[in-house]
Every structure is written in C-alpha cells, then in structure tokens.
Amino acid sequence: MLIGPIVKCNDGYRAWRDGGELPFLIDNVRDLQRLLDFLERQPYVDSTRIGMAGVSLGGMHTWLCAAIDDRVAAAAPLIGVQGFQWAVRNNSYHARVASLKRAFELIAKECGKV
C-alpha cells in the first residue's frame, strides 16, 4: 500500500488543525504515524508493504517519517528538500541544514529511537 502525506482519517490531521505541541514538521510526521497505526488495523493492508510518497513539503514529511518509523517499507519523496546549488553558490544554506538536523533529532527522541 502506498500512502501520501496529505491524507484525512478520523484520527489524523491533528497537528495541522491544532497548531500542535511539537514543532511544525514533527507534528505532521506524528499525524502520519497515526495514519500508519490506522492502516495496520485494516484487514486488507499488508503492514510489511506500506510505502509513502510526497511532493514538496509532503516529500520532507515522507523523508522524516521513513527515517524514524520502520513501518515505512519504501519511501518516494519528490522534491523533498531543496536543490542546494543556489544556496551553496551564495553561501546561504547553513540555517536550513542546521534546522534539518534538529528536526531529525526531535523526531527520533519523540519516537524513542534515541
């Protein structure tokens, strides 16, 4: 089964709706994990074959969720991070790179991976 980060289900979309208690990217990844919980309970879903795809910010969510949740068997992020050519040429990439590391650390901690 392939899922995309822009989904609605009874239990999901909390972060987007509420503003959430966690940083922006992490809240949305937690929503995706709730979707994975829902899918695992469905009799027609093979939970060992769940894939995820997303475009732009959805691609970033796909990267983050797949990195910290072993239930994502395959990930296909499209435009999940920016092309860094311009940023490198203009020496303006440091803040974005630093923010990604922190996002991964927070998500890993939230999910008990560290």
N, C-alpha and C positions, 0 to 999 in steps of 0.2 A: 504494500500500500504506500502511496506517495502522498504526503501532505504538504501544504504550503502554509507559511506563517500567517496569512490573512484568512482566518477561519472564525466561525462562530459556533459555539456549542453552549449547552446550559451552564457549564461550569467555567467556561473560559472568558477571555477578554476583560478580566478584572483590572489589569494594570492600565490598559488604555482608557477604560471607563473611569476609574477612580483616581488616577494620578499616582497611586501606589505608594507603598512604604519603602520600596527599593529604587535604586537609580533606574532611569528610563529603559535602557537595554535589558537590564536584569529582570525587571517586571515583565517585559514582553516574553522573554525566554521562559519565565515561570509559567506564563499562560500556555506556552507551547508544551511544557511538561505536563500541565493539567490535561491538555489535549491527548498527549501520549497515554496518560492514565486512563482516560475515557476510551481510547481506541483499544487498549489492552483488554478491556472488559467486554468488547464486542465479539460475539462468537464467529463472525465472518472474517476477522482480522488475524493474520498470522503475525504475531508480535515480534518474530525474529526477522521480518522482512519489511519493516517500516522505513520508508525513505522520506526525505524532506527536501523541498526546493523553495527558493525565494528569490525575488528580484529587488535590487537596491537595498533599502533597509531590511526588507524581508530576507535578503541574502545574508546580511550581517546577523540577523536572528538565527538563520539556518546554521551559519558557522558556529556561533556561540552555543546553540543547543546541541549540535552534533559533537562539539568538543567536550562537553561536560556530561552528556547523557548517553550511556551505552545502548539505549534502546533505539537510537537512530542508526540503522544499518547502512544507510547510504545518504549522502548529502550532495545537493547540486545547487550551490549558491550562484546566482547570476548577478554580477556587478555588486558583490557583497562588500567589497572595500573599494576605495577609490584607486584609480591609476596614480601611482606616486611620481610619475615622470615630471610633471609640472612642479609639484611640491619639492622634489629633490633639487631641481634646477634653481628654484627660487628660495631654497633653504627655509621652507615654511611647513615642515612636516612634523616637527618634534612634538608639539602638543597633541596631535592626533595619535601618533604612535604611542605616546605615554598613556593616553586615555584608554586605548585598547587593552594594554597590559592590566590596568586596574580593573577594567570590566571583567576580564577573564578571571582575575584573582577573586573578585567578589562573587562571581557565579560559582566558581569551584568551591569556595567556602560555604556558600548557601546550600550547595548540594552535597556537602560532606566529603568532598574529594580531597581536601587538604586539612 
